[in-house]
Each structure stands twice: as C-alpha cells, then as structure tokens.
Amino acid sequence: MISKPKINRWIIGNTKFASSNQRIGILGGSFNPSHDGHINISEEALKKLNLDFIWWVVSPRNPLKQYDVLFDFKKRTSSAKNQSKTKKIIINDIEQRAGIVYTVGTVEYLRKRYPNTKFVWIMGADNLRDFHLWMDWEKLIREIPIAIIDRPRSSLDVSSTIFANKYKKYRIDENDATSITKSETPCWVFIHNKRNFNSSTEIRKNLNIHIQNDR
C-alpha cells in the first residue's frame, strides 16, 4: 500500500462513492484469501464504532510480507466479494487502480478524494507488533484514527508494542469507541471481541496439503 502516491490520478467513476459525513472503516490487506476472520473483524468494527460501511481495500502486494503463495489479484477480489454477504462491506480495488503501494498513500488518497468522509483505519491486533515497520507509520496515525480489533494470541502483545507504548496517552476507552470518528488524531482504540482463529496463512497451508494429497 507508494508513500507518495499519484494523488492526481483519480479513479474514474462515481465521485459519490462515499458521501459527506459517512463513517467508513478501511480494512486493508492481501485477502490471500479472505475468510470469516475478516468478516468477524468487520462486524465488530461496524457495531462497536457505529460505522456506516467497511471497505475491504485489497492490496496488490504487502511490501512487508514474504508470501508462500500470492493468489492472482482478481481471484482475491472475487473471493472477497463472495465472502462478504452484507451491503455494509464493500470490496475496493483502489490500490491496484491508483498504483498505491503503502497504507499511508492509500489514506492520503482517500482523504484527498473524499475530504468530508470520516474514515477509520481498521486492523487486527496481530498486525500491531510490526506496525512501527510500516512506511511513515507515525505520519499515518496523524492522518487517520485507528481501531485495533482483538485477534487470537494478540491481546497480551498489544500493550508491549512500540506503537502502544509511544501513543498510550492517545488511546480512547473502549466504552467511548463510537467517538473515534469525531476525535482529533492521533487517536486509537482497542476493541475486545470473540476471537476468530481463522487466518489466510492456515487456509493456504490446508489448501496445499489438500493438493498434495490429491496427487
């Protein structure tokens, strides 16, 4: 997800894709493939943050990941569309179409395109450990509120991360989570929920085992 995207390369389409004052959560990732863990995170964010929509922004490739297998982009977007069963979750290929590589570029792009929409970056707690390795991560947290959703084996790790320690005073109480779209950045909230143990990595491993057994 280029730290300096081609901001003037607007996507051709409906400029009302996001309306003024809508509250939209952005869940970025490879979705390689998508699974019900993504659904779980999205449903929790919609409910706890009082969002209007969640956009799944499918990344062409995560610069920090070493992939065992990276499925074709069209297959991943198609899988994501099949996985999402609600109109509240919208599959978005903005990074592919606008040539964006880094998350900070995605956020800059969206804020420029939809200046009156209230965006929140949604991420699973399992991603927080390496968050300080993201391109311009401290710029990112000043650009957009961040909601971190609990994931298996990650709850206890959150408080020990570089991000959580450095920005501890900007944490919003979970009971006030709905205020995040109106809060001044930097701000973040941690959302506890019923954790879903599914992961794209495990799905790929199981798929590979299945293929091997069929040979």
N, C-alpha and C positions, 0 to 999 in steps of 0.2 A: 504494500500500500504505500512517487518521486517526492521527496521532501519539498521540492519546488515544482509543483505540477503546472501544466499548461492551463492556468486558470481561465484564459480567454477562449479555450477550446470547449465551448458549451455543448452539451448533449442536445442534439436536435430532437424535439419532442414537446410534450405538454409542459409549459412552464408552471402550470398549476398542480403539478405532481405532488407538491407539498404546499399547503395553504398557510397563510399568516396565522401565527399563534398556535398552530398544531404542535402537539408534544410527540416527538418521534424519537424512538430509541434506535441506535445504529449498532447492530451486531455484525462485526466484521470477522472474516475467517476464510479458510480454504474450502470448508464444507466438503471434505475429501474422504468419505461422503458425508452428507448431512444425516442426522439421526435424531431420535426423540430427546436426547440431552439438549439439543439446540431448541427444541420445542419447549422443554421444561424451563430453560433459562428465559426464553421469550415470554412465556405465560406469566412467570413470576415478575418480570420487569413490567409487563403491561398492567398487572394488578397492583403491585406494590408502589409503582411510580406514577400510576394513573396516566398512562400514555395512550395516545390515540392509535399509533401504529408502531410496529417494529419493522425496520428494513434490514434484511439479511444482505449485506454487501459482500458478494463473493469475490475473493481476491484471486487474480490470475496465479499468484505465487507469493508465499510468505518468505521474505528475504532471510529470516532467522531460522527457517526450518530446513532440515535435511530430510527429504522425502524418500521413503522406501518405494512408494508408488504415488504419482500425482495423476489423478484421472483427468481426462480432457475437460476443458473449461465448460463446454456446452453440456457435457454429461453431468457435471457438478451442479450447474444451474438448473438443469432439468430435474435432477434428483431432489434439489432443494424445493422446487415448485411442487413436486409430488409429495414431499414430506410435510409441507405446510398445508394445513387443512382449514385455515381461517383467513378471512379477508383482512384481518388485523396484521398479518405477516406478509410483507411484500418483498419479493426477490429482486435485487438490484445489481446490475452489472456495470455500475458507474466506473469502477476502477479499470475494467477492461476497455470500455468505450472511450474514456478520457485519458488513458495512458498513465494512470496513477500507480505508484509503487508502494508508497508508505502511508500509514494511517494519518499522519499529520497533514499530508497532502489531500487526503480524502476529506478531512474535516475542514480544511481551508476552502476547498472546492465547494462543499455543501453550504458553508456559511456565506460564501460569496453569491452562490446561486439562489439561496433561499434565506435572505437576511432576517426575515421576520418569523422564521420557524424555530421552535425551541427544541434543539437536538440534545440527546444524551448518549454518550458512548457506553455501550453495554459490553461487559467482558466477564468470562468465567474466572473464578478465583485461581484456577490452575495456571492462568496466564500471567498472574501478578508477579510471580517470582522473577521473571525475566523482563518485566516491564521497563526497567531502567536501561535496557539494551535497545529499546525501540528508538528509531530515528527521532531526534528532537522531542523526547518524551516530556521534558519539562515545559516545552512550548505547547505541547498537546494538551496538558492538563490545565493550561491557562486559556485554551481555546474552547473547551467543552467540558461540561460536568461529566463525571464518570460514575457509573453504577457497577459494582462488582458483585456477581451472584455466586453464592456458595457452590462449590464443586467437591466431589469426593476427595478425601485426603488433603484438602487445601485449607480448611478453616484455621487450623493452628499455625499454618505457614504465613498467613496474611500479615499478622502483626510484626513479623520479623523481616518483612521485605524492606528494601531500600525506600521504595515509594511510600509505604505506610508509615515508616518512621519519620521520614523527612516532612511529610504532609499530614501528620497526625492531627494538628490543630484545625485542619480544614475538613475533617470528617464530620458528616451530618449523621445525627442519630437516626437509626433505622425507623423509629416511630415517626420521624419527620421526613421520610423518604420522598413523599409527594412534593415537597418544597424544592427539590433539586433543580427542577426546570426554571425556577424563579430565583435561584441563588446565584450570587456572584462567584465567578471562577477565580482561583481554583476551589473546587469542592468535590467531594466524593462520598459515597455511601456503600456500606457492605450489607447485602441482603441475605439473611439466612433462609434456607428453604429445604424441602425434602430433596435430598441429593440424588441425582441420576448417574449411575455408574457407566453408562454407555460412553464410548469415545470413538472417534474416527479411526484412531490407531488400532484399537481392538477389532473393529469391524474389518479393517483391511487385513489384519492378521488372520482372522477367521475365514475371510474370503480366500486368502492364499492357501490356507490349509485345505479348504474345500476343493480348490482347483487341483492341488497336489494329489488329493485322494481320488480324484476322478480320472487321473492319468493312468 
